[in-house]
């Protein structure tokens, strides 16, 4: 592997088991020059940008979420 990673390098790393903490198929997150790792299994469409100032984001969700989806669904929609 060189100093710059491309999609085939990321796929090889995934196949070799270098990413073990993820419950999703990371191959769907591989881009030509990046691996866009999911932060959660859920994706939210929210009303505005938020600055929680000491509040837990999860406690704010009921008042700001417009819709919710699986992050895998979001990736599939975003990449097609």
BELRA-V467799 format. One record per residue. N is the residue number from 1. RES is the residue in three letters. NEAR is the number of other C-alpha atoms within 10 Angstrom. D_FIRST is the distance of its C-alpha to the first C-alpha in whole Angstrom. Layout:
# BELRA-V467799
<<N:RES:NEAR:D_FIRST> <N:RES:NEAR:D_FIRST>>
This chain:
# BELRA-V467799
<<1:UNK:8:0> <2:UNK:6:4> <3:UNK:5:7> <4:UNK:7:8> <5:UNK:13:7> <6:UNK:16:10> <7:UNK:16:12> <8:UNK:14:10> <9:UNK:18:7> <10:UNK:21:10> <11:UNK:17:12> <12:UNK:13:10> <13:UNK:12:10> <14:UNK:16:14> <15:UNK:12:14> <16:UNK:10:13> <17:UNK:9:16> <18:UNK:10:14> <19:UNK:11:17> <20:UNK:8:20> <21:UNK:7:23> <22:UNK:12:23> <23:UNK:10:26> <24:UNK:14:25> <25:UNK:9:22> <26:UNK:18:19> <27:UNK:15:18> <28:UNK:15:21> <29:UNK:19:20> <30:UNK:18:16> <31:UNK:15:17> <32:UNK:11:15> <33:UNK:13:14> <34:UNK:13:15> <35:UNK:18:15> <36:UNK:13:19> <37:UNK:12:20> <38:UNK:16:24> <39:UNK:9:26> <40:UNK:12:29> <41:UNK:13:30> <42:UNK:13:33> <43:UNK:17:33> <44:UNK:15:36> <45:UNK:11:37> <46:UNK:15:39> <47:UNK:11:42> <48:UNK:9:41> <49:UNK:7:39> <50:UNK:10:39> <51:UNK:8:39> <52:UNK:10:40> <53:UNK:7:42> <54:UNK:6:42> <55:UNK:9:42> <56:UNK:9:40> <57:UNK:13:38> <58:UNK:7:39> <59:UNK:10:43> <60:UNK:12:43> <61:UNK:12:41> <62:UNK:10:45> <63:UNK:9:46> <64:UNK:16:43> <65:UNK:13:42> <66:UNK:12:43> <67:UNK:10:41> <68:UNK:12:38> <69:UNK:12:36> <70:UNK:12:33> <71:UNK:17:29> <72:UNK:19:28> <73:UNK:12:31> <74:UNK:14:30> <75:UNK:15:27> <76:UNK:11:28> <77:UNK:9:31> <78:UNK:8:29> <79:UNK:9:26> <80:UNK:5:29>>
